[in-house]
Amino acid sequence: MSYKAVIAILVALVLGFVLFVCFYINPRITAPVDFVAEKVIMNVVKTDDGFNLEIQGYFIFENSNPFNITRMIEFPVYTDIGILIPESVLVTDANKNSGGDWEITRGRNTYPHTIMPMGSSFAYRFKFPKMRSKIMACRYSHKLNGNEIGYIVTTIRAWEKPLKKGRFEIYLPGGYELVESNYDFKLTEIPAPDTGKTRQVWRFDVEDFFPDKDIEAKFDLIQTDNELGNE
């Protein structure tokens, strides 16, 4: 084998190794994982000493790469109005037959994900399968300090693309109504499960959503005509 042939083989091997490192070991320069859709349910629950806010969210990601990618995902919790930080977040792999629930607890490692407390956020590693969408579900509950609720949506901007579709819903205890919001939540009647009746929900649907403000809302007791002074 000639000297030039040996050199050519070595160059090809080096280039192949560099490409392998760049596109498989270091996926940051590959096509990104995209955050494309979400549905978030904010359920206010009345307790003996106030209210809890129960959050249930479904988040859809797309990996357009021909290989699996693992990413650190940060899940921020809204605390600007005195909402207490939850102790843990339950994360579920919501794809059909994929299985696997695990609890994410602040300040402790839980196999198989390394949990990183980041102020009022939870961070964890998540594996996105190649050329597929992935649905992640999160659930947590925290104590409200009064009658205001909030949910962070401005982190969508960190993905550098608008959210294709989103739905945000607020459920309140009987006798309460939404009295303020910085987004256009509409009151809607939906079927209540297993009762044959309907239930009220305040709903906000979006497309190409690239928000510059987080969701903030306030609820209060429904006022009757007498209470409003309209006798």
N, C-alpha and C positions, 0 to 999 in steps of 0.2 A: 504493500500500500504506500502510495506516494506521500510525501510530506504535506502537500496541499490538501490531499484527501483527509488526512488526520486532522489538520487544522479545521477543515470544513465540518467534520463530525463533531469536534470539540465545541465549535461555535454554535452548532445546532443544539447540542446538549445544554449548553449554558443558556441559550435563548429559551429553550423549552422549560428549563428549571425556573427562569425568571418569570415566564408566563404562568407557570403553575403557582408560584408564590403569589403573584399579583392577583390572579383571578380565582384561586381556590383557598389559599391560606389567608390572604388579605382581601376580603370581599368589599372593603370600603370603596374601592375604585370600580367595582362592577355595577351593573344596573341596580338601583336601590330597591329595597323593599318599600312598597307604597302603602300608606294608610288610606283606604278608599271609602269606608263607610262606617257609621256607628249608629247604634240606638241606645239611648240612656233613659232609664226610668228612675225618677226621683220620687220616692214615696215617703210622705211625712206621716209618722205614727205618733199618736198621742200616748203619753205615759203618765204615771202618777206624779212625776215631778217636772213635766214639760213635754218636749217633743224630741223624737229621734228622726234623723234623715237616713233612710235606707236607699242605697244606690245600687242599681243593677245595670251593668253596661255590656253591650255586645259590640265588638270591634272587628272589622274585616280588614285584613292585610293581603297584599298580593306580592308574590316573589316571582319576577319574570326571568330570573336566572336559571340556567340548566343545572343547578346544584343547590343543595340546602345551604341556608345561611342562618347563623345564630346572631341575634342582636340583643343588646341591653335595652330594655324598654323601661322608661320612667313613667310612673303613674302618679301624677300630682293630686293632692287633696286640697280642696278649697278651704282656707282658714281665715280669710281676710275679715270676716264678720264675727269672729270669736267661736266658730265651729271647732269642736274638739277633734283632734286627730285620732282616727281609729287605731286600735291596737294591731289589727291585721286585716289583710285583704284576701279573700278567697278567689283564686284564679282557676278557671276551668278551660280545658281544651274543648271547644264546643263543636268541632267538626265531628260528623257522624262516625261512630265506632272508633274514634281515636282514643277515647278514655283519658284518664289522668286528671284528677283534681289535686291541687296542693294548696296549702295555706302559706301565705306570705306574711311573715311577722317581722316587725321592725326590730333591728338590732340583733338578728340571729340568722344563722344559715340553715336552710331547709333543703335537703336534697330533692331534686337535682339542680336547683337554682340557687345561685349566690344572691342573698338579699343585701342590698346596700341602702341603709337609711340615709336619706338626703333631705334634711329639713322636714318639710311637710309632705315628702314624696316617698313612694315605695319604688324601688328599682329591681329588676330581675331579668334573667336571660331567658330568651324565648327562641325556639327553633322554628324556622319557616321552611316548609318543604319546597323543593324546586318546582317551578312552573305551575304553582297552585295558589289558590286563595287559602287563607287560614282565618278561622273565626276564634277569637278569644273572648271569654266572658269573665267579668269581674263582679264581685259583690262585696259590699262592706256597709257598715252602719256606724254613724257617729252622733253624738249628742249635740242638739242645737242650743244655742244661747239666745233664746228669744224666738221671734217669728220670721226670721230671715233665712233664706237658703241660697246656696251658690254652687256652681259647678264650673270647673275650668275647661274652657274650649280653645283658648288662645294657643295652647301647645300644638294645635293643628299646624300652625305656621312654621313650626320647627321641621315639618316634613317637606316644606318648600313647594307644596302643591295644595290646591283647595281640596277639601273633602268632597267627593262626588255626590254623596247623599248622606243625610243625617236626619234622625228623628229624636226629639227630646220631649219627654212627658213628665208632668207633675201630677201626682195624686195626693189629695188632702183628706183629712178625717171628715166625717159627716159634720155639717154645720159650719164648715170653713170654706173660704173662697180666696182666690188669688187677687190681691188688690194692687200690686205693683210688679212690674218686670221691665227689664231693659231690652227684652226681646219680645216679639209679637206672638205670645202664646194665645191660642184660641181654645175656648171652652167647647168640648166635644162630649157627646154621649156615646158610650161604647157598651156592648153586652158584658155583664158581670158573669164570670165563670160559675157554672153549676147553679145559678139562681133563677135564670130566666128574666132577670131584671136588667137595668142599665146602671152604669156607673159614670160619674163625671171625671174627665181627664182634661188637663190643660196641655195642649200639644203644639209643638213648633217644628215644622218640617223645613228642610233646607236642601239646596243643591249648589254645587260649586261654592262651598262654604269656606271662607278664609277669614275668620273672625279677628277683630282687634279689641274685643272686650269679652270678658267672661260672663256667664249667665248669673244674674242676680235677680231674686224675686222675694216678695213679701206676701204673707198670707194673714188673714184675720177672720174673726167670726163673721158670718153672714149677717148683715144688718137688715132688720125688717123695716117696713114703712114707718111703724111707730117709733123705732129707734132713730130713724132718719128725720123725724119730725114731720112726716107727711100723713098726719091723721085726717 
